Amino acid sequence: MEQSETVLKAFVKQLTEASGALVEEIEPNGLEIISTQELQQKLKLPELTRLGFALERPKGAERVGLETEWLERLGRLLGQKGQFLRSVAPLLIQTMPTPSNPERILEHNLTLQNAIYRLVKVSPAWTRYLIFIFHFTAFADEKRDGILRLGINLSNGSLIDNFIETLLGEITQNSNLLDESIKLPPLWNTKQLNYFLEQALPRAIDSSLSQFLAGLKRRQERDLARIYDYHKQLRRESLLRMRKQPTETEQAKIQAITREYQAKIVDLQQKYDLRIDVEWVQTLEVIMPVQRFELIIKRRKGERHFHLDWNPLAKKLESAPCEYSYSLEGKRMVCDDALHIVSELAHRDCANCAKAYCRACHLLKCPKCGKSKT
């Protein structure tokens, strides 16, 4: 089974057991469930049922996948339970792994185009991750469902996309109590979280749907070309007849062909009109010890203290954030005013005055010419 199918099977097993069902794993890739009355109603299942989670499944088993119908069934059973979860990773800060060559790790993971940095020290610390899980559905001439995960380190705004699956795989199976003496980075306020999601969620959905959108574009261009060629040929034949013997009837045919072509284009636009529905599913708070790389960043005469965290479960250093777009794409630069770390796109020239400026410093308009940001 693929990882997503394994995770779904484990989730359904835990959820149905928590709802009072008797559950037994059966081969291949299935569950046999004796359901309670509540379970039968909310999952639309008989008292005794078999569920399969891969292409190869037990005889008589109903296929379970990440389709809208099954997500809605599980959502009815889950209700509001489990929408907010906190998990403490099963690691002791005193015994967690340490990176063997911090300078080399940093050299391979952090490049600043217009600034320099110095590693001050690497030391154990605690951090707090937030992981947001969304379900999205794209509608056009075809339909596509998917699950999207966005994770952020609240201590510095770094995305954890490059190890979020590893983190989820570890923490869903283990959870420890948190020592009250541990100092954690503060939770972000609603305004900060909303801004993060407004910036990061559209980018992540576009990335998840890239193949679907590329296929949609190919089909649309194919249909447009087919309709154009067909009506072009009709019009050319009518024009040839008009040259030989002009008639009002033939002129009316040409006008009708034009109207029909325009109507077909409108129909195609409606057929390929894209709508994306996004539904929040769950927020998971993950608390764990990390190895903290403390840095000093220098740009001209300015200096800023910053840090990146090395995750001991994934054994990876997180990427430097873009403090404007929360995007992983693009190289990183440092602005002159507040020494924000931003992508090249977030420090590009103003379309009006051609002067570069930092979008993290100036969210609404260019500070040079006063025009709204572009």
Helices and strands as residue ranges (DSSP letters): H 3-18, E 22-26, E 30-34, H 37-43, E 48-52, E 62-63, H 68-78, E 84-88, H 102-109, E 116-139, E 143-153, H 164-171, H 190-208, H 210-244, H 248-271, E 275-299, E 302-311, E 316-317, E 332-334, E 341-343, G 345-347
